[in-house]
Amino acid sequence: MTLKERITEDMKAAMRAKDTERLGTIRLLTAAMKQKEVDERIELDDAAVVGIVDKLIKQRKDSVEAFQKAGRTDLADKEAAEITVLQAYLPARLSQEEIAAEVKAIVAELGAKGPGDMGKVMGAVKQRLAGKAEMGQVSAAVKAALAG
């Protein structure tokens, strides 16, 4: 079963259970998926769906931060609940040590020497670690590997 099919099945289950919060979040995700398919005239694979989920989670985290600064804990809690629903569709994340090990292996494969090779290394790392790690952590690991 593809990730897209799993999301559709979860949406049906949320409808049957009358779980409005979960249903709303899943509908938001399916709308984002359909929008990307229509805009780019493609059929989404699991990697593309994971990318969309990552993007939505990042947006929610930014919103939680903004709402907390504004003292709107009610809205921050709603966004945090959406993050929890969305995280169910992400593959298992790599630990910081696993990310560092992968980055070191890629740097060795490419023969990258210093910060000037950052773009080349990031391109390879993004392909290999897409959906498995948060890109902010990956970028920091690449900088550290190229600096040392």
N, C-alpha and C positions, 0 to 999 in steps of 0.2 A: 504494500500500500504506500503510495507516495505521500509526501507531507501535505500536499494540496488536498488529496482525498481525505486524509485524517482530519484536517481542519473542517472540511465539509461535514464529515460524520460527527465531529464534536459540536458543530453548530446545530445539527439536527437533534442531538442529545440534549443540548442546552434548551432548545425550544420545547422538547417534550417535558423536561424537568422544570420549565418555567423559571429558569435561572437568568433573570434579565441582565444582571451585570456582566456575567460571562458571555451571554449571547451578544450584547452590545459590543464587547471587545472583539469577539470573533467576527462579527459583521464588519467592524472597522478594518480588520485585517483582510477579509475577503475583498472589501472595496478597494483597498490599496493594491491587492494582487491583480484584480480585474483592471484597474486603472493602468498599471504597468503593462499588462498584456495588450490592452487597447492602444496605448501610446506607442509602444514599440513593435506592435504586431508580431508578438512571439508567444510561445507556450512556455510558461514558467516551469523550470525544473526545481528540484529540492534546494539547490544552492542559491538560486534566485529568491526563493521563498524565505530562506534563512536570512538573506540580505535585507529583505523587506522587514522581517520581524526585528532584526537588529536595529534598523533605522527607527521603527516605531518605538522600541524600548528606549533608545537614546532620546527621542522626543519626549517620552513620558518622564524620564529622569530629569531632563531640563525643566519640565513643567513642575515636577515635584519641588525642585529647588526654588523655582520662582514663587510658587504658592506658599512655601514655608517662609520665605523672606517677607512675603506680604501678610503673613499671619492667617492664611486661609487653610487651616489644617483639614477641613472637610474636603476641599478640592484636592489637596495633596494626598489624602487617604484614598480617594477615588482613583487617582492616577497610579498610585502604588499598587492598588488592586489590579489594575489593567496590566501593569508590569508583570505581576505574578502569573496572570493568565497567559500572556505572550511568551514568557520564559519556558513554558511547557513545550513550545515548538522548536526550541533551540537544541542542538546536539550537546552532549556533555562538553563542558569547557575544559581547556587545558589549564594546569596550574602554572604559576609564574616560572617554576623551574623547568617544566616541560616546554614552555614557550622559549625560554632562553636556550635550551638544548637544541630545539628545532632551528632557531635563528642561527646558532653557531654552525650547525651542519650546513645550512644553506649558504652562509658566508664562505665556508670552506669550499663548497662545491663550485661557487662562482668565482672564487679567488679574489674576493673583494678586499681592498687594503685599507681604505679610510672613509671619512665622511662623504667624499665625492662619489662614492659608489652607493649611497643611500637609496637612490631611485631604483637602481637595478635590483638591489636586494629586496626592497619593499615590494616590487612587482612580483618577484618569485615567492616571497613570503605570503602575500595576499592570496595567491593561487593555492598554495598548500594549506594555509591555515584558515581559509574563509569559513566562517561560521563556527570554528572551533575555539576561537579566542577573540577577545575584544581588541580592536585595532589600535587603541590607545596604548595598551600594554605591549603589543607587538612592536609598535613604533619605538617605544622606550627601550625595549630589548635590542632592537636593531642599532639604535644610537649607541647603546652601551657596548655592543659587540664590535662596532666599527671604531669606537673611540679607544678601546683597550686592545 
